[in-house]
């Protein structure tokens, strides 16, 4: 070990100084500088994090417990039949009103023809009811003339009985004939009233019997039309289970159509994150399928009205026994930009990362008004009854005299 010397006041000689003590001074200085640097970095990092939180982070709520959801439109038959054609398979795109499955239409066509014949026959029968009114009126007029003649005969014979020109027996026969005429006239008037009751305040087209036959024709026409099972909405086919030749019953699911342009995201936020969430707040979303390079824009559409456990088949009962508090999650629905969905389509059940901007706190938590229009609607079946009504009108006009109603 090397030593250094120092002056000794008692002897006048230099005393040795350990080298480690002389090196301790610069070593402590380096340590202080290192600690100062670390402290400075920690203070700067803390200040940066505090600034980031105050300016940015506290205005955002995020979660990766979010999944794509959408409407799954079940395709079910409305009538009994045998499958003779399947026009779409899994993954295919279909349009609203497009025929997906065709059932055997023969039985429905026979029933439709019977309903058409029944309507035509009913129209002709009702025409007879109108004619019976005219006939009853003519019959009453004839009976009134005969009754007036019988009364005159009785009056004439009554004056001649006293003189002996007419016998009492002849007068009795005339009186009997008068009573018979009066009864016949009363019967004719009753028949006219019954005929009027069937046709009063009606035309052939709105007469009750014709309307009943028209309703039967509409039902038969709908049954014939429903042998062609159509897509109520545009979308993509999934979960096809129907097979050729299968005998299907009404209500059995044959396949599903998923409109991918109408999907949304259900983000499950912790209940501690819901304080600042509002309807209409902007949302940024990323899908695992596309990675961080693709970002979706959305808006908060609704805040869940209960936790997942509250709507479970067997909800939790914490009134007895041991209890451990677990932070619950509430689903928040987020709508997506349709243009972005068209450019980058999503599939049901895919995972999403959600970041909600909560800076705007003036927005409502719950909707204040009720919807004024249907949330979802289809006009794929609207034309069926329109065509049936046109057929009924044609049949009625074809069975009227001179084709006039």
Buried (B, 14 or more C-beta within 10 A) or exposed (E): EEEEEEEEEEEEEEEEEEEEEEEEEEEEEEEEEEEEEEEEEEEEEEEEEEEEEEEEEEBEBBBEBBBBBBBBBEBBBBBBBBBBEBBBEEEBEBEBBBBBBBBBBEBBBEBBEEBBEBBBEBBEEBBEBBEBBEBBBEBBEEBBEBBEEBBEBBEEBEEEBEEEEBEEEBBEBBBEBBEEBBEBBEEBBEBBEEBBEBBEEBEBBEBEBBBEBBBBBBBBBBBBBBBBBBBBBBBBBBBBEBEEEBEBEEEBBBBBBBBBBBBBBBBBBEEEBBEBBBBEBBBBBBBEBEEEEEBBEBBBBBBBEEBEEEEEEEEEEEEEEEEEEEEBBBBBBBBBEEEBBEEBEBBBEBBBBBBBBBEEEEEEEEEEEEEEEEEEEBEBBEEBEEEBBEBBEEBBBEBBEEEEE
